[in-house]
Amino acid sequence: MLKALRIKNFATIEDIELEFNSGFSILTGETGAGKSIVIESIRLGLGEKASSDIIRTGKSETSVETTFQIYSKISCLDNFLSEDEDILYLHRKVPYKGNGKAYINGTLVPIKKIRQLSFDFVDIYGQNDHIFLRNIDNQQDFLDNFAHTVSIRENIFQLTKSLRKLNRKINSLQAREQDRVQRIDFLKYTIKEIENAELKTAEEDNLQQERTILKNAEKINNVVEEALNISYKEESSILPNLTKLQNQIKELTPYDPEMKTIDNAVEQFMIILKEFVDHLIKFKDRQENSNEKLESIEERLSNVENLKRKYGKSIPEILSFLEKARNELNLLGASHEEMSELKKKFMATFLKYKEKAQILSNMRIKAAKELEKRIEKEISILGMKKARFEIDIKSTHPGPDNLNQLKDSGIDTVEFLLSPNPGEKPKPLRKIASGGELSRLMLALKSADKDQKKSKTLIFDEIDAGIGGKTADFVAQKLRSLSKQNQVICITHLPQIASYAPHHYRIEKIVKNNRTYTKVKKLTKNERIEEIAKLLGGSHITDTTLKNAREMLENNLSK
């Protein structure tokens, strides 16, 4: 319940402080007196967007202080109210320059925090707020609040976000799929070509060296042959002569012990010479069929050179390229696996969305039937006895291939239908409902709300626009009925509504020293009679209008 309101330097208001009671309170005043300014200041105090234009001329800032008594536990207020506290103090400042500030029980908080918290204990309906009923999205929101399906709807919203994100990833991978396939083909060909070559790191140098030898095979053979002749083939060659020399040394050994050492040295030299001869013979044998070998080596070197032109300047670089190609091929293969996993995850998420959306739809259909009965009952009380109210729910079941039909709020389109007169088919509110009918429907919706047992402050700013007579009397009764559970504060220009409220405030505008001031005063009974008389007959008040005003006030307050 709003207990107190203080407004400083807001438009034509310099400094006013009001105390409010529980139940039903009315604010009246002439056009332009500042009635809506009071409501706008409350909106500001509850976190609505602000402009420096609202600051009273010549002042540096405006401020709004509101004090609420909280009757039921609200979990989001736990950080600001201790267990035994029930008074919530909100303070909002808007400077001419710089950023505004907001406080909850003296604690500085982000402005949006006040706005979020206030939804739990205050509802404000402006003179144009009933227009929200013409918007079918708002109609669906109301049904979801009535059906207590907000949490499952939020779950569906998160699922749609996930589906769109997964779909974007899949589309991105598919867009690159052709490039990926072409790249895989290239890598496979490259890997196969290099692997088939069976390259060795030092192979090129060895081939170059062998090619040089084979190209000089004739010269080398002549040299080798001559070396063999010198070393062992001819009778005068080294090896036969060394054998003879060794025999002579052995004969001298008995006469000179040192000859044994010389004999060993000659033996070692003969071993080395024999190894040299063996090497020469093998080297010579390698030169056989040199033309065929040279042709094979040239072909091999040509193959290596071809691979170097494609994949690197040397065999080590080619082998490095091969390793990178293998790694990239593995990654591209993993990309294909990723696509498969993404599609599986997408379908699993889509099926979950479909399941949750159907549950939500079923809950809406069930709640809609109950809400239809409640609204028809309420609008009947408000003077629309023959009116019919229906909630049309159309479901669309999008497939996984047409996500453009996917909605954050599920598979349903919800629309409120009304038939104001007997015999007429119910039609959409947005097409047929008048301002007065919308006002009554809004009150009916509020009265039918499942949360009506939860005490709130309900503020109405001239929602009675466009109605009068008996309908105004019905609306007044409904407002007072709402005030039994909630605090109701209403700005009105209708005497019928004003006369039903136990508490009456008059808002008036005065000019003093060339400055305009808006003042608010709580009226006594006699002052109320005079104010209601003005609402009945205008500025010209007669004894008759005063009498009618007194009778209206006394009769309606006693009901």
NORMO-V296007 format. One record per pair of residues at least 4 apart in sequence whose C-alpha atoms are under 7 Angstrom apart, sorted by sequence separation. I is the first residue (numbers start at 1). J is the second residue. D is the distance in Angstrom with one decimal. If there is no record, write none. Layout:
I/J/D + I/J/D
This chain:
9/13/5.6 + 10/14/6.6 + 29/33/6.1 + 34/38/6.7 + 36/40/6.1 + 37/41/6.1 + 38/42/6.5 + 39/43/6.3 + 40/44/6.2 + 41/45/6.2 + 42/46/6.2 + 43/47/6.6 + 44/48/4.8 + 55/59/6.6 + 77/81/6.0 + 78/82/6.7 + 81/85/5.6 + 95/99/6.8 + 103/107/5.1 + 104/108/6.6 + 109/113/6.5 + 111/115/6.8 + 112/116/6.1 + 113/117/6.2 + 114/118/6.0 + 115/119/6.9 + 118/122/5.6 + 119/123/6.7 + 125/129/5.4 + 135/139/6.5 + 136/140/6.3 + 137/141/6.3 + 138/142/6.2 + 139/143/6.4 + 140/144/6.2 + 141/145/6.2 + 142/146/6.1 + 143/147/6.0 + 144/148/5.9 + 145/149/6.4 + 149/153/6.1 + 150/154/6.1 + 151/155/6.3 + 152/156/6.2 + 153/157/6.2 + 154/158/6.3 + 155/159/6.3 + 156/160/6.2 + 157/161/6.4 + 158/162/6.3 + 159/163/6.1 + 160/164/6.2 + 161/165/6.2 + 162/166/6.1 + 163/167/6.0 + 164/168/6.1 + 165/169/6.4 + 166/170/6.2 + 167/171/6.0 + 168/172/6.1 + 169/173/6.2 + 170/174/6.1 + 171/175/6.0 + 172/176/6.5 + 173/177/6.0 + 176/180/6.0 + 177/181/6.1 + 178/182/6.2 + 179/183/6.0 + 180/184/6.1 + 181/185/6.3 + 182/186/6.3 + 183/187/6.1 + 184/188/6.0 + 185/189/6.2 + 186/190/6.1 + 187/191/6.0 + 188/192/6.0 + 189/193/6.1 + 190/194/6.2 + 191/195/5.9 + 192/196/5.9 + 193/197/6.5 + 194/198/7.0 + 202/206/6.7 + 203/207/6.2 + 204/208/6.1 + 205/209/6.2 + 206/210/6.2 + 207/211/6.0 + 208/212/6.3 + 209/213/6.5 + 210/214/6.2 + 211/215/6.1 + 212/216/6.5 + 213/217/6.0 + 216/220/6.1 + 217/221/5.9 + 218/222/6.3 + 219/223/6.4 + 220/224/6.0 + 221/225/5.9 + 222/226/6.2 + 223/227/6.1 + 224/228/6.1 + 225/229/6.2 + 226/230/6.2 + 227/231/6.0 + 228/232/5.9 + 229/233/4.6 + 230/234/6.9 + 233/237/6.4 + 237/241/6.5 + 238/242/6.0 + 239/243/6.3 + 240/244/6.4 + 241/245/6.1 + 242/246/6.0 + 243/247/6.4 + 244/248/6.5 + 245/249/6.3 + 246/250/6.2 + 247/251/6.5 + 248/252/6.6 + 249/253/6.2 + 252/256/6.3 + 253/257/5.7 + 258/262/6.8 + 259/263/6.0 + 260/264/6.3 + 261/265/6.3 + 262/266/6.2 + 263/267/6.1 + 264/268/6.3 + 265/269/6.3 + 266/270/6.1 + 267/271/6.3 + 268/272/6.3 + 269/273/6.0 + 270/274/6.1 + 271/275/6.3 + 272/276/6.1 + 273/277/6.1 + 274/278/6.1 + 275/279/6.1 + 276/280/6.2 + 277/281/6.2 + 278/282/6.2 + 279/283/5.9 + 280/284/6.0 + 281/285/6.2 + 282/286/6.3 + 283/287/6.9 + 289/293/6.4 + 290/294/5.8 + 291/295/6.2 + 292/296/6.3 + 293/297/6.1 + 294/298/6.0 + 295/299/6.2 + 296/300/6.2 + 297/301/6.1 + 298/302/6.0 + 299/303/6.3 + 300/304/6.3 + 301/305/6.1 + 302/306/6.2 + 303/307/6.4 + 304/308/6.2 + 305/309/6.3 + 306/310/6.7 + 307/311/5.8 + 308/312/4.7 + 313/317/6.3 + 314/318/6.3 + 315/319/6.2 + 316/320/6.1 + 317/321/6.1 + 318/322/6.2 + 319/323/6.4 + 320/324/6.4 + 321/325/6.1 + 322/326/6.3 + 323/327/6.3 + 324/328/6.1 + 325/329/6.1 + 326/330/6.3 + 327/331/6.3 + 328/332/6.1 + 329/333/6.1 + 330/334/6.2 + 331/335/6.2 + 332/336/6.5 + 333/337/6.5 + 334/338/6.0 + 335/339/6.3 + 336/340/6.4 + 337/341/6.2 + 338/342/6.0 + 339/343/6.2 + 340/344/6.3 + 341/345/6.1 + 342/346/5.9 + 343/347/6.2 + 344/348/6.2 + 345/349/6.1 + 346/350/6.0 + 347/351/6.1 + 348/352/6.3 + 349/353/6.1 + 350/354/6.1 + 351/355/6.1 + 352/356/6.1 + 353/357/5.8 + 354/358/6.1 + 355/359/6.4 + 356/360/6.2 + 357/361/6.1 + 358/362/6.2 + 359/363/6.3 + 360/364/6.2 + 361/365/6.2 + 362/366/6.3 + 363/367/6.1 + 364/368/5.8 + 365/369/6.6 + 366/370/6.9 + 367/371/6.1 + 368/372/6.0 + 369/373/6.6 + 370/374/6.4 + 371/375/6.0 + 372/376/6.2 + 373/377/6.2 + 374/378/6.2 + 375/379/6.0 + 376/380/6.0 + 377/381/6.5 + 378/382/6.4 + 379/383/6.4 + 380/384/4.6 + 398/402/6.2 + 407/411/6.5 + 428/432/6.6 + 429/433/5.1 + 433/437/5.8 + 434/438/6.1 + 435/439/6.2 + 436/440/6.4 + 437/441/6.0 + 438/442/6.0 + 439/443/6.4 + 440/444/6.1 + 441/445/6.0 + 442/446/6.2 + 443/447/6.1 + 444/448/6.0 + 445/449/6.0 + 467/471/6.4 + 468/472/4.7 + 469/473/6.7 + 470/474/6.4 + 471/475/6.2 + 472/476/6.1 + 473/477/6.3 + 474/478/6.3 + 475/479/6.2 + 476/480/6.3 + 477/481/6.1 + 478/482/6.2 + 479/483/6.3 + 480/484/6.8 + 482/486/5.9 + 483/487/5.2 + 494/498/6.3 + 495/499/6.0 + 496/500/6.9 + 511/515/5.4 + 512/516/6.5 + 523/527/5.4 + 524/528/6.0 + 525/529/6.3 + 526/530/6.4 + 527/531/6.2 + 528/532/6.1 + 529/533/6.1 + 530/534/6.4 + 531/535/6.5 + 532/536/6.2 + 533/537/6.0 + 534/538/4.5 + 537/541/6.4 + 541/545/6.1 + 542/546/6.2 + 543/547/6.0 + 544/548/6.1 + 545/549/5.9 + 546/550/6.1 + 547/551/6.2 + 548/552/6.0 + 549/553/6.1 + 550/554/6.1 + 551/555/5.8 + 552/556/5.9 + 553/557/6.0 + 554/558/6.2 + 555/559/6.5 + 8/13/6.5 + 9/14/4.5 + 43/48/5.5 + 44/49/6.8 + 81/86/6.9 + 95/100/6.0 + 103/108/4.5 + 104/109/6.8 + 133/138/6.5 + 144/149/5.1 + 145/150/6.2 + 228/233/6.1 + 229/234/5.5 + 232/237/5.0 + 235/240/6.6 + 236/241/6.6 + 308/313/5.2 + 312/317/4.9 + 379/384/5.3 + 380/385/4.0 + 398/403/6.8 + 419/424/5.8 + 427/432/6.9 + 433/438/6.2 + 447/452/6.7 + 467/472/6.0 + 483/488/5.3 + 511/516/4.5 + 523/528/5.7 + 534/539/5.7 + 541/546/7.0 + 8/14/5.3 + 9/15/6.3 + 29/35/6.6 + 44/50/6.7 + 55/61/6.0 + 94/100/4.5 + 102/108/5.8 + 103/109/5.6 + 132/138/6.3 + 133/139/6.2 + 144/150/5.9 + 231/237/5.2 + 232/238/5.9 + 253/259/5.0 + 308/314/6.0 + 312/318/5.0 + 379/385/6.9 + 419/425/6.0 + 492/498/6.9 + 510/516/5.8 + 511/517/6.2 + 8/15/4.4 + 55/62/5.4 + 93/100/5.4 + 94/101/6.8 + 102/109/5.7 + 230/237/4.7 + 231/238/4.8 + 232/239/4.9 + 252/259/6.6 + 253/260/5.8 + 311/318/5.2 + 398/405/5.8 + 419/426/4.2 + 509/516/6.8 + 510/517/5.3 + 534/541/6.5 + 7/15/5.6 + 8/16/6.7 + 93/101/5.2 + 102/110/6.4 + 229/237/6.4 + 230/238/6.2 + 231/239/5.7 + 232/240/6.4 + 398/406/6.2 + 418/426/4.7 + 419/427/6.3 + 509/517/5.6 + 510/518/6.5 + 533/541/6.5 + 537/545/6.5 + 7/16/5.5 + 92/101/5.9 + 93/102/6.4 + 102/111/5.4 + 417/426/5.3 + 418/427/5.4 + 509/518/4.5 + 536/545/6.8 + 6/16/5.7 + 7/17/6.5 + 92/102/4.5 + 101/111/6.8 + 249/259/6.4 + 308/318/6.7 + 311/321/6.4 + 417/427/4.9 + 418/428/6.3 + 508/518/5.7 + 509/519/6.2 + 6/17/4.3 + 91/102/5.7 + 92/103/6.5 + 417/428/4.4 + 418/429/6.0 + 507/518/7.0 + 508/519/5.4 + 5/17/5.7 + 6/18/6.3 + 91/103/5.0 + 376/388/6.3 + 416/428/6.0 + 417/429/5.5 + 507/519/5.7 + 508/520/6.5 + 533/545/5.3 + 5/18/5.1 + 90/103/5.7 + 91/104/6.6 + 250/263/6.9 + 376/389/5.9 + 415/428/6.8 + 416/429/6.1 + 507/520/4.5 + 533/546/5.3 + 4/18/5.6 + 5/19/6.5 + 90/104/4.8 + 249/263/6.2 + 375/389/6.9 + 397/411/6.1 + 506/520/5.6 + 507/521/6.6 + 4/19/4.4 + 71/86/6.7 + 89/104/5.8 + 90/105/6.3 + 396/411/5.2 + 505/520/6.6 + 506/521/5.3 + 3/19/5.6 + 4/20/5.9 + 70/86/5.0 + 89/105/4.8 + 395/411/5.3 + 396/412/6.4 + 505/521/5.4 + 506/522/6.4 + 530/546/6.4 + 533/549/5.1 + 3/20/5.0 + 69/86/5.6 + 70/87/6.2 + 88/105/6.2 + 246/263/6.4 + 372/389/6.0 + 395/412/4.4 + 505/522/4.3 + 506/523/6.8 + 529/546/6.5 + 532/549/5.6 + 2/20/6.4 + 3/21/6.5 + 69/87/4.7 + 372/390/5.7 + 394/412/5.5 + 395/413/6.4 + 504/522/5.9 + 505/523/5.7 + 45/64/5.2 + 68/87/5.7 + 69/88/6.2 + 372/391/6.8 + 393/412/6.2 + 394/413/5.2 + 504/523/5.7 + 45/65/6.5 + 67/87/6.9 + 68/88/5.1 + 246/266/6.7 + 393/413/5.7 + 394/414/6.7 + 476/496/6.7 + 480/500/6.9 + 529/549/5.5 + 1/22/6.7 + 45/66/6.8 + 67/88/5.7 + 68/89/6.5 + 393/414/4.7 + 476/497/4.5 + 529/550/5.5 + 67/89/4.6 + 392/414/5.8 + 393/415/6.6 + 41/64/6.6 + 66/89/6.0 + 67/90/6.3 + 368/391/6.2 + 391/414/6.9 + 392/415/5.2 + 473/496/5.6 + 66/90/5.2 + 391/415/5.8 + 392/416/6.3 + 439/463/5.9 + 472/496/6.3 + 473/497/6.6 + 476/500/6.3 + 504/528/6.9 + 65/90/5.7 + 66/91/6.5 + 80/105/6.6 + 391/416/4.7 + 392/417/6.9 + 439/464/6.5 + 472/497/6.7 + 65/91/4.5 + 390/416/6.1 + 391/417/5.9 + 64/91/5.9 + 65/92/6.5 + 390/417/5.0 + 64/92/5.3 + 389/417/5.8 + 390/418/6.4 + 458/486/6.9 + 464/492/6.8 + 63/92/5.5 + 64/93/6.7 + 389/418/4.7 + 436/465/6.8 + 457/486/5.9 + 458/487/6.0 + 459/488/5.9 + 460/489/6.2 + 461/490/5.9 + 462/491/5.2 + 63/93/4.4 + 388/418/5.8 + 389/419/6.5 + 436/466/5.0 + 455/485/5.7 + 456/486/5.0 + 457/487/4.7 + 458/488/4.8 + 459/489/4.7 + 460/490/4.6 + 461/491/4.9 + 462/492/5.0 + 62/93/5.9 + 63/94/6.2 + 239/270/6.9 + 388/419/5.0 + 435/466/5.9 + 436/467/5.1 + 455/486/4.9 + 456/487/6.2 + 457/488/6.0 + 458/489/6.2 + 459/490/5.7 + 460/491/6.2 + 61/93/6.9 + 62/94/5.3 + 387/419/5.4 + 388/420/6.5 + 453/485/6.6 + 61/94/5.5 + 62/95/6.4 + 387/420/4.3 + 61/95/4.0 + 386/420/6.9 + 387/421/5.6 + 60/95/5.9 + 61/96/5.4 + 386/421/6.1 + 387/422/6.8 + 440/475/6.8 + 447/482/6.8 + 60/96/5.3 + 386/422/6.0 + 495/532/5.4 + 388/426/6.9 + 495/535/5.5 + 76/117/6.9 + 494/535/6.4 + 495/536/6.1 + 493/535/6.6 + 11/54/5.1 + 52/95/6.9 + 10/54/5.7 + 11/55/5.6 + 12/56/6.4 + 52/96/5.2 + 10/55/5.2 + 11/56/4.6 + 9/55/5.8 + 10/56/5.4 + 45/91/6.6 + 9/56/4.8 + 45/92/5.4 + 228/277/6.6 + 9/59/6.8 + 350/400/6.8 + 361/412/6.5 + 9/61/7.0 + 10/62/5.6 + 9/62/4.9 + 357/410/4.9 + 499/552/6.4 + 500/553/6.9 + 8/62/5.6 + 9/63/7.0 + 357/411/6.0 + 499/553/4.6 + 8/63/5.3 + 502/557/6.8 + 7/63/6.1 + 8/64/6.5 + 224/280/6.3 + 500/556/5.2 + 7/64/4.7 + 499/556/6.1 + 500/557/5.4 + 6/64/5.8 + 7/65/6.6 + 382/440/6.6 + 499/557/6.8 + 6/65/5.1 + 5/65/5.8 + 6/66/6.5 + 224/284/6.8 + 5/66/4.7 + 379/440/6.7 + 4/66/5.7 + 5/67/6.6 + 379/441/6.5 + 4/67/5.0 + 221/284/6.3 + 3/67/5.5 + 47/111/5.6 + 2/67/6.0 + 3/68/5.4 + 47/112/6.1 + 379/444/5.9 + 2/68/4.5 + 3/69/6.6 + 378/444/5.1 + 1/68/5.2 + 2/69/6.5 + 47/114/5.5 + 48/115/6.9 + 1/69/5.1 + 46/114/5.8 + 47/115/4.5 + 1/70/6.5 + 46/115/5.4 + 375/444/5.7 + 217/287/6.2 + 375/445/6.4 + 46/118/6.3 + 214/287/6.8 + 375/448/6.3 + 374/448/5.7 + 214/290/5.8 + 214/294/6.1 + 211/294/6.2 + 211/297/6.6 + 383/471/5.8 + 382/471/6.5 + 207/297/6.5 + 383/474/6.4 + 382/474/4.7 + 381/474/6.8 + 382/475/6.0 + 201/315/5.9 + 201/316/5.8 + 194/322/6.9 + 191/322/6.0 + 191/325/6.8 + 187/325/6.0 + 187/329/6.5 + 184/329/6.3 + 180/332/6.9 + 173/339/6.9 + 170/339/6.5 + 170/342/6.7 + 166/342/6.8 + 166/346/6.2 + 163/346/6.2 + 163/349/6.7 + 163/350/6.8 + 159/349/6.8 + 159/353/6.0 + 156/353/6.1 + 156/356/6.6 + 156/357/6.7 + 152/360/6.9 + 149/360/6.9 + 147/363/6.8 + 147/364/6.4 + 144/364/6.9 + 147/367/5.4 + 143/364/7.0 + 143/368/7.0 + 160/408/5.9 + 157/408/4.6 + 156/408/6.5 + 157/409/6.2 + 156/409/6.7 + 156/410/6.5 + 153/409/5.9 + 140/414/5.2 + 139/414/6.7 + 139/415/6.3 + 139/416/6.6 + 136/414/6.5 + 136/415/5.4 + 134/429/5.9 + 135/430/7.0 + 134/430/4.3 + 146/449/6.0 + 146/450/5.8 + 130/438/6.1 + 130/439/6.1 + 130/442/6.3 + 122/456/5.6 + 123/457/6.3 + 124/458/6.0 + 125/459/6.0 + 126/460/6.0 + 127/461/5.1 + 121/456/4.8 + 122/457/4.7 + 123/458/5.0 + 124/459/4.6 + 125/460/4.8 + 126/461/4.6 + 127/462/4.9 + 121/457/6.1 + 122/458/6.0 + 123/459/6.2 + 124/460/6.1 + 125/461/6.1 + 126/462/6.8 + 127/463/4.7 + 126/463/6.6 + 36/461/6.9 + 1/456/6.5 + 2/457/6.6 + 1/457/5.4 + 24/480/6.0 + 35/491/6.9 + 24/483/5.4 + 23/483/4.7 + 23/484/6.2 + 23/486/6.6 + 24/487/6.2 + 25/488/6.2 + 26/489/5.9 + 27/490/6.1 + 28/491/5.9 + 23/487/4.7 + 24/488/4.8 + 25/489/4.8 + 26/490/5.0 + 27/491/4.7 + 28/492/5.8 + 22/487/5.2 + 23/488/6.0 + 24/489/6.1 + 25/490/6.3 + 26/491/5.8 + 27/492/6.5 + 28/493/6.3 + 26/498/6.0 + 35/507/6.1 + 34/507/6.7 + 33/507/6.2 + 26/501/6.1 + 33/508/4.9 + 25/501/5.5 + 33/509/4.8 + 24/501/5.1 + 25/502/6.4 + 26/503/6.1 + 27/504/6.0 + 28/505/6.4 + 29/506/5.6 + 24/502/6.2 + 25/503/4.5 + 26/504/4.7 + 27/505/4.7 + 28/506/5.1 + 29/507/4.9 + 30/508/6.9 + 24/503/6.5 + 25/504/5.7 + 26/505/6.0 + 27/506/5.7 + 28/507/6.0 + 29/508/5.9 + 27/507/6.8 + 34/518/6.2 + 33/518/6.6 + 1/487/6.0 + 14/517/6.6 + 16/519/7.0 + 12/516/6.0 + 13/517/5.7 + 12/517/5.1 + 13/518/5.0 + 12/518/5.5
